[in-house]
Amino acid sequence: MIDTHCHILPDVDDGPRTMEGAIRMAEAAVKQGIHTMIATPHHATKRYSTPASTIQRSVHKFNEKLKKQGIPLTVLPGQEFRLTNEYRTEHRKGRIQTLAGSPYILVELPSKAIPSYLFEFVSYMARHQLRILIAHPERNVGVIQQPEILRGWLEHGILLQVTTQSLIGYFGRKVQETAKWICRRQYAHLIASDAHDVIQRKFYFREGYKMVEELRHSSYTAALQANASRLIRGEEIVSLYDDSVRERTEEI
């Protein structure tokens, strides 16, 4: 299996502080059936600045360590870019790292708001042949309050990635129910872990995928992993949404 969102690189953000901690995460990932993952350190937040050049060096060093220890895991470079109105400068300076060198950028929105310039940002990146993949939309307050807005995002070419931590209830009932709502409609293009450690914010990969299968069916989970494979090959990610599903917003 492929995990497209993980904070595994040591001493770059709020993931493991040491190489030993990162190795423990790698071993846990393999036990969950993950053979390839994209390392996605935070970038452009108040606390963390991890530009593309730093990520590429760290990924190379970590893969060398994995190889020496015989751990069957391949780590690819990525980034979780916190959307800021400085995105043009970040892009021009080459500080944004796409996912595995693909045309896709993993973007984190502020948890309590949807930036007014979201579509402006999407259009700017599209002019540079880049696509936007929103990390854990289910954790955004605006989405929780009005999940129907996601349909419009899909129409604008925005892609969505739900995390296993949300699906299993790590962030509480409202986030979990929003994640389920998204998956029932097959609005999610990808499911990923957003793992940070092996104690609390761990992978929950099998548990998350099992829940998605219960919400829909095995063909959807297979399609999600197929999209992950397409992503790391730099191919077009397939939309999977099913608008035949209807539920009242009040159920969230």
C-alpha positions in Angstrom: 0.0 0.0 0.0 1.0 3.6 -0.5 0.7 6.4 2.1 0.6 9.8 0.5 0.8 11.9 3.7 3.2 11.2 6.5 5.4 13.2 8.9 8.3 10.7 9.1 11.4 12.7 8.5 13.4 13.3 11.6 13.9 16.7 13.2 12.2 18.8 10.5 8.7 19.4 12.0 6.4 17.9 14.7 7.1 14.4 13.6 9.9 12.3 15.2 12.8 14.3 16.7 15.4 11.6 16.1 16.5 9.2 13.4 15.7 6.3 15.8 12.1 7.6 16.1 11.8 7.8 12.4 13.0 4.3 12.0 10.4 3.1 14.5 7.8 4.8 12.3 9.1 3.1 9.2 8.9 -0.3 10.9 5.3 0.4 12.0 4.4 1.4 8.5 5.7 -1.8 7.0 3.7 -3.8 9.6 0.6 -1.9 8.3 1.3 -3.1 4.8 2.8 0.2 3.5 5.7 -0.2 1.1 5.9 3.3 -0.3 5.2 6.7 1.4 5.5 10.3 0.7 7.2 12.4 3.4 5.2 15.6 3.9 6.8 17.9 6.4 4.9 21.1 7.3 6.0 24.2 5.4 5.0 27.9 5.6 3.4 27.6 9.1 4.3 29.9 12.0 6.5 27.2 13.5 7.9 25.3 10.5 9.7 26.3 7.3 10.8 23.2 5.3 11.5 24.2 1.7 11.9 21.7 -1.1 15.7 21.6 -1.0 15.7 20.6 2.7 13.1 17.9 2.1 15.0 16.4 -0.8 18.2 16.1 1.3 16.4 14.6 4.3 14.6 12.1 2.1 17.8 11.0 0.5 19.6 10.5 3.8 16.6 8.7 5.3 16.3 6.2 2.4 20.0 5.4 2.8 19.4 4.6 6.4 16.4 2.4 5.6 18.4 0.5 3.0 21.3 -0.1 5.5 18.8 -1.4 8.1 17.0 -3.6 5.6 13.6 -2.0 6.0 11.5 -2.5 2.9 10.1 1.0 2.7 10.6 3.6 0.0 10.2 7.3 1.0 9.5 9.9 -1.6 9.7 13.7 -1.2 6.6 15.7 -0.5 5.4 18.6 1.6 2.3 19.8 3.5 2.1 23.4 2.3 0.1 25.7 4.6 -1.8 28.0 2.4 -0.7 31.6 2.8 -1.2 34.7 0.7 2.5 34.5 0.1 2.0 31.5 -2.2 3.3 33.3 -5.3 6.6 34.1 -3.6 6.9 30.6 -2.3 6.3 29.2 -5.7 8.7 31.6 -7.5 11.5 30.8 -5.1 11.1 27.1 -5.7 10.3 26.4 -2.0 7.2 24.3 -2.7 7.8 20.6 -3.0 5.2 18.7 -5.0 4.2 15.1 -4.0 6.8 12.7 -5.3 7.8 15.2 -8.1 4.3 14.9 -9.5 2.1 17.9 -10.6 0.2 17.7 -7.2 0.7 19.9 -4.2 -0.6 18.9 -0.8 -2.2 21.9 0.8 -3.3 22.5 4.4 -6.0 25.1 5.0 -6.3 27.0 8.3 -8.4 24.9 10.6 -10.9 27.7 11.4 -11.3 29.3 8.1 -11.4 28.9 4.3 -9.1 31.6 2.8 -11.0 34.0 0.5 -8.2 33.6 -2.1 -8.5 29.8 -2.3 -9.8 29.7 -5.9 -7.3 32.4 -6.9 -4.6 30.2 -5.6 -5.9 27.2 -7.5 -6.0 29.2 -10.7 -2.5 30.5 -10.2 -1.1 27.0 -9.7 -3.1 25.6 -12.7 -1.4 28.2 -14.9 1.8 26.6 -13.8 0.5 23.1 -14.5 0.1 22.2 -10.8 -3.0 20.7 -9.1 -4.2 21.2 -5.6 -4.8 18.3 -3.2 -6.4 19.5 0.1 -5.2 17.7 3.2 -7.8 16.6 5.7 -10.7 18.9 4.6 -12.8 17.2 7.3 -10.9 19.1 10.0 -11.7 22.5 8.6 -14.5 24.3 10.5 -16.1 25.7 7.4 -16.3 22.3 5.8 -17.7 20.7 9.0 -20.4 23.4 9.1 -21.2 23.2 5.4 -19.8 20.1 3.7 -21.8 20.7 0.5 -19.2 23.3 -0.5 -16.9 20.5 -1.4 -18.9 19.7 -4.5 -18.0 23.2 -5.8 -14.3 22.5 -4.9 -14.4 19.3 -7.0 -15.9 21.3 -9.9 -12.9 23.7 -9.7 -10.5 20.8 -10.0 -9.6 20.6 -6.3 -8.7 17.1 -5.0 -9.4 15.9 -1.5 -7.5 13.6 0.8 -9.1 12.3 4.0 -6.9 10.9 6.8 -7.3 7.6 8.7 -6.9 9.4 12.0 -10.1 11.4 11.3 -12.0 8.3 10.2 -11.2 6.4 13.4 -12.3 9.3 15.6 -8.9 10.7 16.8 -10.0 14.3 16.3 -13.5 13.8 17.8 -17.0 13.0 16.6 -17.7 16.0 14.3 -14.5 15.5 12.3 -15.1 11.8 12.1 -18.7 12.2 10.8 -17.5 14.8 8.3 -14.8 12.3 7.1 -17.5 9.6 6.8 -19.8 12.0 4.9 -17.0 12.7 2.4 -16.2 9.1 1.9 -19.9 8.0 1.5 -20.1 10.3 -1.5 -16.7 9.1 -2.7 -15.5 12.7 -2.7 -12.1 11.7 -1.4 -9.6 11.0 -4.1 -7.1 9.6 -1.6 -6.9 8.2 2.0 -3.7 8.8 3.9 -2.4 8.5 7.4 -0.9 11.9 8.4 1.1 9.9 10.9 3.5 11.7 13.2 4.6 9.0 15.6 3.9 5.4 16.8 2.1 6.2 20.0 -0.8 8.5 19.4 -0.9 9.9 15.9 0.1 6.7 14.3 -0.9 5.2 10.9 -4.3 3.5 11.6 -4.0 2.5 7.9 -5.8 -0.8 8.1 -8.5 0.5 10.5 -9.1 3.5 8.2 -9.4 1.5 5.1 -11.6 -1.0 6.8 -14.0 1.8 7.8 -14.0 3.2 4.2 -14.9 -0.2 2.9 -17.7 -0.5 5.4 -19.0 2.9 4.3 -18.9 2.1 0.6 -17.4 -1.1 -0.8 -14.1 -2.7 -1.7 -14.1 -1.3 -5.2 -13.8 2.2 -3.7 -10.9 1.3 -1.5 -9.2 -0.3 -4.5 -9.8 2.9 -6.5 -8.3 5.0 -3.7 -5.1 3.0 -3.8 -5.0 3.1 -7.6 -5.1 6.9 -7.3 -2.2 6.7 -4.9 -0.3 4.7 -7.5 -1.2 7.2 -10.2 0.0 10.1 -8.0 3.5 8.7 -7.5 3.8 8.0 -11.2 2.8 11.6 -12.0 -0.4 10.5 -13.8 -3.9 11.9 -13.7 -5.8 11.2 -10.5 -9.3 9.9 -11.1 -12.4 11.5 -9.6 -14.6 8.9 -7.8 -17.6 10.9 -6.4 -21.1 9.5 -6.3 -23.8 12.2 -6.1 -26.5 9.6 -5.8 -25.9 9.5 -2.1 -28.1 12.0 -0.2 -28.0 12.8 3.5 -29.1 15.8 5.5 -26.4 18.1 6.8 -27.9 17.9 10.3 -26.7 14.3 10.6 -23.1 15.5 10.9 
